[in-house]
Amino acid sequence: MSQTVVAFHVNGREVSVQGDSGQSLLDVLRNTLHLKATRMGCGQGACGACRVMVDGHAMAACETPLWSVEGKHITTVEGLGTREAPHALQTAFIEEQAMQCGFCTSGILMSAAALLQRQAHPTRQEIVQVLDGHLCRCGAHNRVIRAIEKAATQSAAA
């Protein structure tokens, strides 16, 4: 693979990264930029653990080559909210106890955030459809759905 420099934005900050052109965005986020909340799951884009937002759309970072994010805006769960001002989804997930081990949670949060950006009041079926691409063995699916519904309601009220 050839070395290339790719400039893009991560969580509102402009970065330039030198790497192999085919290197995955997940590898760059975790190992170059040290943003560890995005997880490596299956490595094939099927489990949802590595989902981030790229220009507002949820994407599997493990399948997104570095070259393809040139000039784009990436949001990871670290950029979703802060400890002092958490995103409505983060607050709702805590209130609904919508996570157990937490391995898949950052990917689920990013898919839910992308959904809420596109559609402020998603139906339960639309939420379920977005979550269909996420594998979670904790059994908290109903709590996750309730948390996303709660965040949508709280965001609309704000």
SELOTI-746875 format. One record per atom (N, C-alpha, C, O): residue in one letter; atom name; z, x, y. Coordinates in Angstrom, 1 decimal. Example, Ala and Ser with C-alpha at 12.3 -4.5 7.8 and 13.67 -1.06 7.14 Angstrom:
BEGIN
  res  atom      up    east   north
    A     N     7.8    13.2    -5.7
    A    CA     7.8    12.3    -4.5
    A     C     7.8    13.2    -3.3
    A     O     8.5    14.2    -3.3
    S     N     7.1    12.8    -2.2
    S    CA     7.1    13.7    -1.1
    S     C     7.9    12.9     0.0
    S     O     8.0    13.4     1.1
//
This chain:
BEGIN
  res  atom      up    east   north
    M     N     0.0     0.8    -1.2
    M    CA     0.0     0.0     0.0
    M     C     0.0     0.9     1.2
    M     O     0.6     2.0     1.3
    S     N    -0.7     0.4     2.3
    S    CA    -0.7     1.2     3.5
    S     C     0.5     0.8     4.4
    S     O     0.9    -0.3     4.4
    Q     N     0.9     1.8     5.2
    Q    CA     2.0     1.6     6.1
    Q     C     1.4     0.9     7.4
    Q     O     0.3     1.2     7.8
    T     N     2.2     0.0     7.9
    T    CA     1.8    -0.7     9.1
    T     C     3.0    -1.0     9.9
    T     O     4.1    -1.1     9.4
    V     N     2.8    -1.3    11.2
    V    CA     3.9    -1.7    12.1
    V     C     3.6    -3.2    12.5
    V     O     2.5    -3.5    13.0
    V     N     4.6    -4.0    12.2
    V    CA     4.5    -5.4    12.5
    V     C     5.5    -5.8    13.5
    V     O     6.7    -5.5    13.3
    A     N     5.1    -6.5    14.6
    A    CA     6.1    -7.0    15.6
    A     C     6.2    -8.5    15.5
    A     O     5.2    -9.2    15.4
    F     N     7.4    -8.9    15.5
    F    CA     7.7   -10.4    15.4
    F     C     9.1   -10.6    16.0
    F     O     9.8    -9.7    16.4
    H     N     9.5   -11.9    16.0
    H    CA    10.8   -12.3    16.6
    H     C    11.7   -12.7    15.4
    H     O    11.2   -13.5    14.6
    V     N    12.9   -12.3    15.4
    V    CA    13.9   -12.8    14.4
    V     C    15.1   -13.3    15.1
    V     O    15.8   -12.5    15.9
    N     N    15.4   -14.5    14.9
    N    CA    16.6   -15.1    15.6
    N     C    16.6   -14.9    17.1
    N     O    17.7   -14.6    17.7
    G     N    15.4   -15.0    17.7
    G    CA    15.3   -14.9    19.2
    G     C    15.2   -13.4    19.7
    G     O    15.1   -13.2    20.9
    R     N    15.2   -12.5    18.8
    R    CA    15.1   -11.1    19.2
    R     C    13.8   -10.5    18.7
    R     O    13.4   -10.7    17.6
    E     N    13.1    -9.8    19.6
    E    CA    11.9    -9.1    19.2
    E     C    12.2    -7.9    18.4
    E     O    13.0    -7.0    18.8
    V     N    11.4    -7.7    17.3
    V    CA    11.6    -6.5    16.4
    V     C    10.2    -6.0    16.1
    V     O     9.2    -6.7    16.1
    S     N    10.2    -4.7    15.8
    S    CA     9.0    -4.0    15.3
    S     C     9.4    -3.3    14.0
    S     O    10.4    -2.5    14.0
    V     N     8.7    -3.6    12.9
    V    CA     9.1    -3.0    11.6
    V     C     8.0    -2.3    11.0
    V     O     6.8    -2.7    11.0
    Q     N     8.2    -1.1    10.6
    Q    CA     7.2    -0.3     9.9
    Q     C     7.5    -0.5     8.4
    Q     O     8.6    -0.3     7.9
    G     N     6.5    -0.8     7.6
    G    CA     6.6    -1.0     6.2
    G     C     5.2    -1.1     5.5
    G     O     4.2    -1.0     6.2
    D     N     5.3    -1.3     4.2
    D    CA     4.1    -1.5     3.5
    D     C     3.5    -2.9     3.9
    D     O     4.3    -3.8     4.1
    S     N     2.2    -3.0     4.1
    S    CA     1.6    -4.2     4.6
    S     C     1.9    -5.4     3.6
    S     O     2.0    -6.6     4.1
    G     N     2.0    -5.1     2.3
    G    CA     2.3    -6.2     1.4
    G     C     3.8    -6.4     1.1
    G     O     4.1    -7.3     0.3
    Q     N     4.7    -5.6     1.7
    Q    CA     6.1    -5.8     1.6
    Q     C     6.5    -7.2     1.9
    Q     O     6.0    -7.8     2.9
    S     N     7.5    -7.8     1.2
    S    CA     7.8    -9.2     1.5
    S     C     8.7    -9.2     2.7
    S     O     9.5    -8.3     3.0
    L     N     8.7   -10.4     3.4
    L    CA     9.5   -10.6     4.5
    L     C    11.0   -10.6     4.1
    L     O    11.9   -10.1     4.8
    L     N    11.3   -11.1     2.9
    L    CA    12.6   -11.1     2.3
    L     C    13.2    -9.6     2.3
    L     O    14.3    -9.4     2.7
    D     N    12.4    -8.7     1.8
    D    CA    12.8    -7.3     1.7
    D     C    13.1    -6.8     3.1
    D     O    14.1    -6.1     3.3
    V     N    12.2    -7.1     4.0
    V    CA    12.4    -6.6     5.4
    V     C    13.7    -7.2     6.0
    V     O    14.5    -6.5     6.6
    L     N    13.9    -8.5     5.8
    L    CA    15.1    -9.1     6.4
    L     C    16.4    -8.6     5.8
    L     O    17.3    -8.2     6.6
    R     N    16.4    -8.4     4.5
    R    CA    17.6    -7.9     3.9
    R     C    17.9    -6.4     4.0
    R     O    19.0    -6.0     4.3
    N     N    16.8    -5.7     3.8
    N    CA    17.0    -4.2     3.6
    N     C    16.7    -3.4     4.9
    N     O    17.2    -2.3     5.0
    T     N    15.8    -3.9     5.8
    T    CA    15.5    -3.2     7.0
    T     C    16.3    -3.8     8.2
    T     O    16.9    -3.0     9.0
    L     N    16.4    -5.1     8.3
    L    CA    17.1    -5.7     9.4
    L     C    18.5    -6.1     9.1
    L     O    19.3    -6.5     9.9
    H     N    18.9    -5.9     7.8
    H    CA    20.3    -6.2     7.3
    H     C    20.8    -7.6     7.6
    H     O    22.0    -7.8     7.9
    L     N    19.9    -8.5     7.4
    L    CA    20.3    -9.9     7.5
    L     C    20.4   -10.4     6.1
    L     O    19.5   -10.8     5.4
    K     N    21.6   -10.4     5.6
    K    CA    21.9   -10.6     4.2
    K     C    22.1   -12.0     3.7
    K     O    22.2   -12.3     2.5
    A     N    22.1   -13.0     4.6
    A    CA    22.3   -14.4     4.2
    A     C    21.1   -15.0     3.4
    A     O    21.3   -15.8     2.6
    T     N    20.0   -14.5     3.7
    T    CA    18.8   -14.9     3.0
    T     C    18.8   -14.3     1.6
    T     O    18.8   -13.0     1.5
    R     N    18.8   -15.1     0.6
    R    CA    19.0   -14.5    -0.8
    R     C    17.7   -14.4    -1.6
    R     O    16.8   -15.1    -1.4
    M     N    17.8   -13.4    -2.5
    M    CA    16.7   -13.3    -3.5
    M     C    17.1   -14.1    -4.7
    M     O    18.1   -13.8    -5.3
    G     N    16.3   -15.1    -5.1
    G    CA    16.6   -15.9    -6.3
    G     C    15.6   -15.5    -7.3
    G     O    15.7   -14.5    -8.1
    C     N    14.5   -16.3    -7.4
    C    CA    13.5   -16.1    -8.5
    C     C    12.5   -15.1    -8.2
    C     O    11.9   -14.5    -9.1
    G     N    12.2   -14.8    -6.9
    G    CA    11.2   -13.9    -6.5
    G     C     9.8   -14.5    -6.6
    G     O     8.8   -13.7    -6.5
    Q     N     9.7   -15.8    -6.9
    Q    CA     8.4   -16.4    -7.0
    Q     C     8.2   -17.6    -6.1
    Q     O     7.3   -18.4    -6.3
    G     N     9.2   -17.8    -5.2
    G    CA     9.1   -19.0    -4.3
    G     C     9.4   -20.3    -4.8
    G     O     9.1   -21.3    -4.2
    A     N    10.0   -20.3    -6.0
    A    CA    10.2   -21.6    -6.7
    A     C    11.7   -22.1    -6.6
    A     O    11.9   -23.3    -6.8
    C     N    12.6   -21.3    -6.2
    C    CA    14.0   -21.7    -6.2
    C     C    14.6   -22.1    -4.9
    C     O    15.6   -22.9    -4.8
    G     N    14.0   -21.7    -3.8
    G    CA    14.4   -22.0    -2.4
    G     C    15.5   -21.2    -1.8
    G     O    15.8   -21.4    -0.6
    A     N    16.1   -20.2    -2.6
    A    CA    17.2   -19.4    -2.0
    A     C    16.8   -18.6    -0.8
    A     O    17.6   -18.3     0.0
    C     N    15.5   -18.2    -0.8
    C    CA    15.1   -17.3     0.3
    C     C    14.4   -18.0     1.4
    C     O    13.7   -17.3     2.2
    R     N    14.5   -19.3     1.5
    R    CA    13.8   -20.0     2.6
    R     C    14.3   -19.6     4.0
    R     O    15.5   -19.5     4.2
    V     N    13.3   -19.4     4.9
    V    CA    13.6   -19.1     6.3
    V     C    12.6   -20.0     7.1
    V     O    11.7   -20.5     6.5
    M     N    12.8   -20.1     8.4
    M    CA    11.8   -20.8     9.2
    M     C    10.9   -19.8     9.8
    M     O    11.3   -18.8    10.4
    V     N     9.6   -20.0     9.7
    V    CA     8.5   -19.2    10.3
    V     C     7.8   -20.2    11.2
    V     O     7.1   -21.1    10.8
    D     N     7.9   -19.9    12.5
    D    CA     7.4   -20.8    13.5
    D     C     7.7   -22.3    13.2
    D     O     6.9   -23.2    13.4
    G     N     9.0   -22.5    12.8
    G    CA     9.5   -23.9    12.6
    G     C     9.2   -24.5    11.3
    G     O     9.6   -25.6    11.0
    H     N     8.6   -23.8    10.4
    H    CA     8.3   -24.3     9.0
    H     C     9.0   -23.5     8.0
    H     O     9.1   -22.3     8.1
    A     N     9.7   -24.2     7.1
    A    CA    10.4   -23.5     6.0
    A     C     9.4   -22.8     5.1
    A     O     8.5   -23.4     4.6
    M     N     9.7   -21.6     4.8
    M    CA     8.8   -20.8     3.9
    M     C     9.7   -19.9     3.0
    M     O    10.7   -19.5     3.4
    A     N     9.1   -19.6     1.9
    A    CA     9.8   -18.7     0.9
    A     C     9.5   -17.2     1.4
    A     O     8.4   -16.8     1.4
    A     N    10.6   -16.6     1.8
    A    CA    10.5   -15.2     2.4
    A     C    10.0   -14.2     1.3
    A     O     9.4   -13.2     1.6
    C     N    10.3   -14.5     0.0
    C    CA    10.0   -13.6    -1.1
    C     C     8.5   -13.6    -1.3
    C     O     7.9   -12.6    -1.8
    E     N     7.8   -14.6    -0.9
    E    CA     6.3   -14.7    -1.1
    E     C     5.5   -14.5     0.2
    E     O     4.3   -14.6     0.3
    T     N     6.2   -14.2     1.3
    T    CA     5.6   -14.1     2.6
    T     C     5.4   -12.6     2.9
    T     O     6.4   -11.9     3.1
    P     N     4.2   -12.1     2.9
    P    CA     4.0   -10.7     3.2
    P     C     4.3   -10.3     4.6
    P     O     4.0   -11.1     5.5
    L     N     4.8    -9.1     4.8
    L    CA     5.1    -8.7     6.2
    L     C     4.0    -8.8     7.2
    L     O     4.2    -9.3     8.3
    W     N     2.8    -8.5     6.8
    W    CA     1.7    -8.5     7.7
    W     C     1.4    -9.9     8.3
    W     O     0.9   -10.1     9.4
    S     N     1.8   -11.0     7.5
    S    CA     1.5   -12.3     7.9
    S     C     2.4   -12.9     9.0
    S     O     2.2   -14.0     9.5
    V     N     3.5   -12.1     9.3
    V    CA     4.4   -12.6    10.4
    V     C     4.2   -12.0    11.7
    V     O     5.0   -12.2    12.6
    E     N     3.2   -11.2    11.9
    E    CA     2.9   -10.6    13.1
    E     C     2.9   -11.6    14.2
    E     O     2.1   -12.6    14.2
    G     N     3.7   -11.4    15.3
    G    CA     3.8   -12.3    16.4
    G     C     4.5   -13.6    16.2
    G     O     4.5   -14.4    17.1
    K     N     5.0   -13.9    15.0
    K    CA     5.6   -15.1    14.7
    K     C     7.1   -15.1    15.0
    K     O     7.7   -14.0    15.2
    H     N     7.7   -16.3    15.0
    H    CA     9.2   -16.5    15.2
    H     C     9.8   -16.8    13.9
    H     O     9.5   -17.9    13.4
    I     N    10.7   -16.0    13.5
    I    CA    11.5   -16.2    12.2
    I     C    12.9   -16.6    12.6
    I     O    13.5   -16.0    13.5
    T     N    13.4   -17.6    11.9
    T    CA    14.8   -18.0    12.0
    T     C    15.4   -17.9    10.6
    T     O    14.9   -18.5     9.7
    T     N    16.5   -17.1    10.6
    T    CA    17.3   -17.1     9.3
    T     C    18.6   -17.9     9.6
    T     O    18.9   -18.3    10.7
    V     N    19.4   -18.1     8.6
    V    CA    20.7   -18.8     8.8
    V     C    21.6   -18.1     9.8
    V     O    22.4   -18.8    10.4
    E     N    21.5   -16.8     9.9
    E    CA    22.3   -16.1    10.9
    E     C    21.9   -16.5    12.3
    E     O    22.7   -16.4    13.3
    G     N    20.7   -17.0    12.5
    G    CA    20.2   -17.4    13.8
    G     C    20.3   -18.9    14.1
    G     O    19.9   -19.4    15.1
    L     N    20.8   -19.7    13.1
    L    CA    20.9   -21.1    13.2
    L     C    21.9   -21.6    14.2
    L     O    21.7   -22.5    15.0
    G     N    23.1   -21.0    14.1
    G    CA    24.2   -21.3    15.0
    G     C    25.1   -20.1    15.0
    G     O    24.9   -19.1    14.3
    T     N    26.2   -20.2    15.7
    T    CA    27.2   -19.1    15.8
    T     C    28.5   -19.7    15.3
    T     O    28.7   -20.9    15.1
    R     N    29.5   -18.8    15.1
    R    CA    30.8   -19.2    14.7
    R     C    31.4   -20.1    15.8
    R     O    32.1   -21.1    15.5
    E     N    31.2   -19.8    17.1
    E    CA    31.7   -20.5    18.2
    E     C    30.9   -21.8    18.4
    E     O    31.5   -22.8    18.9
    A     N    29.6   -21.8    18.2
    A    CA    28.8   -23.0    18.4
    A     C    27.9   -23.2    17.2
    A     O    26.7   -22.9    17.2
    P     N    28.4   -23.7    16.1
    P    CA    27.6   -23.9    14.9
    P     C    26.6   -25.0    15.0
    P     O    26.8   -25.9    15.8
    H     N    25.5   -24.8    14.3
    H    CA    24.5   -25.9    14.3
    H     C    25.1   -27.1    13.6
    H     O    26.0   -27.0    12.8
    A     N    24.6   -28.3    14.0
    A    CA    25.1   -29.5    13.5
    A     C    25.0   -29.5    11.9
    A     O    25.9   -30.1    11.3
    L     N    24.0   -28.9    11.3
    L    CA    23.9   -28.8     9.9
    L     C    25.1   -28.0     9.3
    L     O    25.7   -28.4     8.3
    Q     N    25.4   -26.9     9.9
    Q    CA    26.5   -26.1     9.4
    Q     C    27.8   -26.8     9.5
    Q     O    28.6   -26.8     8.6
    T     N    28.1   -27.5    10.6
    T    CA    29.3   -28.3    10.7
    T     C    29.3   -29.4     9.7
    T     O    30.3   -29.6     9.0
    A     N    28.2   -30.1     9.5
    A    CA    28.2   -31.2     8.5
    A     C    28.4   -30.7     7.1
    A     O    29.0   -31.4     6.3
    F     N    27.8   -29.6     6.8
    F    CA    28.0   -29.0     5.4
    F     C    29.4   -28.7     5.2
    F     O    29.9   -28.9     4.0
    I     N    30.1   -28.2     6.2
    I    CA    31.5   -27.9     6.0
    I     C    32.3   -29.2     5.9
    I     O    33.2   -29.3     5.0
    E     N    32.1   -30.1     6.7
    E    CA    32.8   -31.4     6.7
    E     C    32.6   -32.2     5.4
    E     O    33.5   -32.8     4.9
    E     N    31.4   -32.1     4.8
    E    CA    31.0   -32.8     3.6
    E     C    31.3   -32.0     2.3
    E     O    31.1   -32.4     1.2
    Q     N    31.8   -30.8     2.5
    Q    CA    32.0   -29.8     1.4
    Q     C    30.7   -29.8     0.6
    Q     O    30.8   -29.9    -0.7
    A     N    29.6   -29.5     1.2
    A    CA    28.3   -29.6     0.6
    A     C    27.8   -28.2     0.0
    A     O    26.6   -28.0    -0.1
    M     N    28.8   -27.4    -0.3
    M    CA    28.4   -26.1    -1.0
    M     C    29.6   -25.7    -1.9
    M     O    30.7   -26.0    -1.7
    Q     N    29.2   -25.0    -2.9
    Q    CA    30.3   -24.4    -3.7
    Q     C    30.1   -22.9    -3.8
    Q     O    30.8   -22.2    -3.1
    C     N    29.2   -22.4    -4.6
    C    CA    29.1   -20.9    -4.6
    C     C    28.4   -20.3    -3.4
    C     O    28.7   -19.2    -3.0
    G     N    27.5   -21.1    -2.7
    G    CA    26.9   -20.7    -1.5
    G     C    25.6   -19.9    -1.7
    G     O    24.9   -19.6    -0.7
    F     N    25.2   -19.6    -2.9
    F    CA    24.0   -18.8    -3.1
    F     C    22.8   -19.4    -2.5
    F     O    22.0   -18.8    -1.9
    C     N    22.6   -20.7    -2.8
    C    CA    21.4   -21.4    -2.4
    C     C    21.5   -22.0    -1.0
    C     O    20.5   -22.5    -0.4
    T     N    22.7   -22.0    -0.4
    T    CA    23.0   -22.8     0.8
    T     C    22.2   -22.4     2.0
    T     O    21.7   -23.2     2.7
    S     N    22.0   -21.1     2.2
    S    CA    21.2   -20.7     3.4
    S     C    19.7   -21.2     3.3
    S     O    19.2   -21.6     4.3
    G     N    19.1   -21.2     2.1
    G    CA    17.8   -21.7     2.0
    G     C    17.7   -23.2     2.2
    G     O    16.8   -23.7     2.9
    I     N    18.7   -23.9     1.7
    I    CA    18.8   -25.3     1.9
    I     C    19.0   -25.7     3.4
    I     O    18.3   -26.5     3.9
    L     N    19.9   -24.9     4.1
    L    CA    20.1   -25.1     5.5
    L     C    18.8   -24.9     6.3
    L     O    18.5   -25.7     7.2
    M     N    18.0   -23.9     5.9
    M    CA    16.8   -23.6     6.7
    M     C    15.7   -24.7     6.4
    M     O    15.0   -25.1     7.4
    S     N    15.6   -25.2     5.2
    S    CA    14.7   -26.3     4.9
    S     C    15.1   -27.6     5.7
    S     O    14.3   -28.3     6.2
    A     N    16.4   -27.8     5.7
    A    CA    16.9   -29.0     6.4
    A     C    16.7   -28.9     7.9
    A     O    16.4   -29.8     8.6
    A     N    16.9   -27.7     8.4
    A    CA    16.7   -27.5     9.9
    A     C    15.3   -27.7    10.3
    A     O    15.0   -28.2    11.3
    A     N    14.4   -27.2     9.4
    A    CA    12.9   -27.4     9.7
    A     C    12.6   -28.9     9.7
    A     O    11.8   -29.3    10.5
    L     N    13.2   -29.6     8.7
    L    CA    12.9   -31.0     8.6
    L     C    13.4   -31.7     9.9
    L     O    12.7   -32.5    10.5
    L     N    14.6   -31.4    10.3
    L    CA    15.2   -32.0    11.5
    L     C    14.5   -31.7    12.8
    L     O    14.5   -32.5    13.7
    Q     N    13.8   -30.5    12.8
    Q    CA    13.0   -30.1    14.0
    Q     C    11.8   -31.0    14.0
    Q     O    11.3   -31.4    15.1
    R     N    11.2   -31.3    12.9
    R    CA    10.0   -32.1    12.8
    R     C    10.3   -33.6    13.0
    R     O     9.5   -34.3    13.6
    Q     N    11.4   -34.0    12.4
    Q    CA    11.7   -35.4    12.4
    Q     C    13.2   -35.6    12.6
    Q     O    14.0   -35.2    11.7
    A     N    13.6   -36.1    13.7
    A    CA    15.0   -36.2    14.1
    A     C    15.8   -37.2    13.2
    A     O    17.0   -37.1    13.0
    H     N    15.1   -38.2    12.6
    H    CA    15.8   -39.2    11.8
    H     C    15.1   -39.4    10.5
    H     O    14.4   -40.4    10.2
    P     N    15.2   -38.4     9.6
    P    CA    14.5   -38.5     8.3
    P     C    15.2   -39.6     7.4
    P     O    16.4   -39.8     7.5
    T     N    14.3   -40.2     6.6
    T    CA    14.9   -41.1     5.6
    T     C    15.5   -40.3     4.5
    T     O    15.3   -39.1     4.3
    R     N    16.4   -41.0     3.7
    R    CA    17.0   -40.4     2.6
    R     C    15.9   -39.8     1.6
    R     O    16.1   -38.7     1.1
    Q     N    14.8   -40.5     1.4
    Q    CA    13.8   -40.1     0.5
    Q     C    13.1   -38.8     1.1
    Q     O    12.7   -37.9     0.3
    E     N    12.9   -38.7     2.4
    E    CA    12.4   -37.5     3.0
    E     C    13.3   -36.3     2.8
    E     O    12.8   -35.2     2.6
    I     N    14.6   -36.5     2.9
    I    CA    15.6   -35.4     2.7
    I     C    15.5   -35.0     1.2
    I     O    15.5   -33.8     1.0
    V     N    15.5   -35.9     0.3
    V    CA    15.4   -35.6    -1.1
    V     C    14.1   -34.8    -1.4
    V     O    14.2   -33.9    -2.2
    Q     N    13.0   -35.2    -0.8
    Q    CA    11.7   -34.5    -1.0
    Q     C    11.8   -33.1    -0.5
    Q     O    11.3   -32.2    -1.2
    V     N    12.4   -32.8     0.6
    V    CA    12.6   -31.5     1.1
    V     C    13.5   -30.6     0.2
    V     O    13.2   -29.5     0.0
    L     N    14.5   -31.3    -0.3
    L    CA    15.4   -30.5    -1.2
    L     C    14.9   -30.3    -2.6
    L     O    15.4   -29.5    -3.4
    D     N    13.8   -31.0    -2.9
    D    CA    13.2   -30.9    -4.3
    D     C    12.8   -29.4    -4.6
    D     O    12.8   -29.1    -5.8
    G     N    12.5   -28.6    -3.6
    G    CA    12.1   -27.3    -3.8
    G     C    13.3   -26.3    -3.9
    G     O    13.1   -25.1    -3.9
    H     N    14.5   -26.8    -4.0
    H    CA    15.7   -26.0    -4.1
    H     C    16.4   -26.2    -5.4
    H     O    16.7   -27.3    -5.8
    L     N    16.6   -25.1    -6.1
    L    CA    17.4   -25.1    -7.4
    L     C    18.9   -24.8    -7.0
    L     O    19.1   -23.8    -6.4
    C     N    19.7   -25.7    -7.4
    C    CA    21.2   -25.5    -7.2
    C     C    21.9   -26.0    -8.5
    C     O    21.6   -27.1    -8.9
    R     N    22.8   -25.2    -9.0
    R    CA    23.5   -25.6   -10.2
    R     C    24.9   -26.1    -9.9
    R     O    25.6   -26.4   -10.8
    C     N    25.3   -26.1    -8.7
    C    CA    26.7   -26.5    -8.3
    C     C    27.0   -28.0    -8.5
    C     O    28.1   -28.4    -8.6
    G     N    26.0   -28.8    -8.4
    G    CA    26.2   -30.2    -8.5
    G     C    26.6   -30.9    -7.3
    G     O    27.3   -31.9    -7.3
    A     N    26.3   -30.3    -6.1
    A    CA    26.7   -30.8    -4.8
    A     C    25.6   -31.5    -4.1
    A     O    25.6   -31.7    -2.9
    H     N    24.6   -31.9    -4.9
    H    CA    23.4   -32.5    -4.2
    H     C    23.7   -33.7    -3.4
    H     O    23.1   -33.9    -2.3
    N     N    24.5   -34.6    -3.9
    N    CA    24.8   -35.8    -3.1
    N     C    25.5   -35.5    -1.8
    N     O    25.3   -36.1    -0.7
    R     N    26.4   -34.5    -1.8
    R    CA    27.1   -34.0    -0.6
    R     C    26.1   -33.4     0.3
    R     O    26.2   -33.5     1.6
    V     N    25.1   -32.6    -0.2
    V    CA    24.1   -32.0     0.7
    V     C    23.3   -33.1     1.4
    V     O    23.1   -32.9     2.6
    I     N    22.9   -34.1     0.7
    I    CA    22.1   -35.2     1.3
    I     C    23.0   -35.8     2.4
    I     O    22.5   -36.1     3.5
    R     N    24.2   -36.1     2.1
    R    CA    25.1   -36.8     3.1
    R     C    25.3   -35.9     4.3
    R     O    25.3   -36.3     5.4
    A     N    25.4   -34.6     4.1
    A    CA    25.6   -33.6     5.2
    A     C    24.3   -33.6     6.1
    A     O    24.4   -33.6     7.3
    I     N    23.2   -33.6     5.5
    I    CA    21.9   -33.6     6.3
    I     C    21.8   -34.9     7.1
    I     O    21.4   -34.9     8.2
    E     N    22.1   -36.0     6.4
    E    CA    22.1   -37.3     7.1
    E     C    23.1   -37.3     8.3
    E     O    22.8   -37.8     9.4
    K     N    24.3   -36.8     8.1
    K    CA    25.3   -36.7     9.1
    K     C    24.8   -35.8    10.3
    K     O    25.0   -36.2    11.4
    A     N    24.2   -34.7    10.0
    A    CA    23.7   -33.8    11.0
    A     C    22.6   -34.5    11.8
    A     O    22.6   -34.3    13.0
    A     N    21.8   -35.2    11.2
    A    CA    20.7   -35.9    11.9
    A     C    21.3   -36.9    12.8
    A     O    20.9   -37.1    14.0
    T     N    22.4   -37.6    12.4
    T    CA    23.0   -38.6    13.2
    T     C    23.7   -37.9    14.4
    T     O    23.7   -38.4    15.5
    Q     N    24.4   -36.8    14.1
    Q    CA    25.2   -36.1    15.2
    Q     C    24.2   -35.5    16.2
    Q     O    24.5   -35.5    17.4
    S     N    23.1   -35.0    15.7
    S    CA    22.1   -34.4    16.6
    S     C    21.5   -35.4    17.5
    S     O    21.3   -35.2    18.7
    A     N    21.3   -36.6    17.0
    A    CA    20.7   -37.7    17.8
    A     C    21.7   -38.2    18.9
    A     O    21.2   -38.6    19.9
    A     N    23.0   -38.1    18.5
    A    CA    24.0   -38.6    19.5
    A     C    24.2   -37.6    20.6
    A     O    24.7   -37.9    21.7
    A     N    23.9   -36.3    20.4
    A    CA    24.2   -35.3    21.3
    A     C    23.2   -35.2    22.5
    A     O    23.3   -34.4    23.4
//
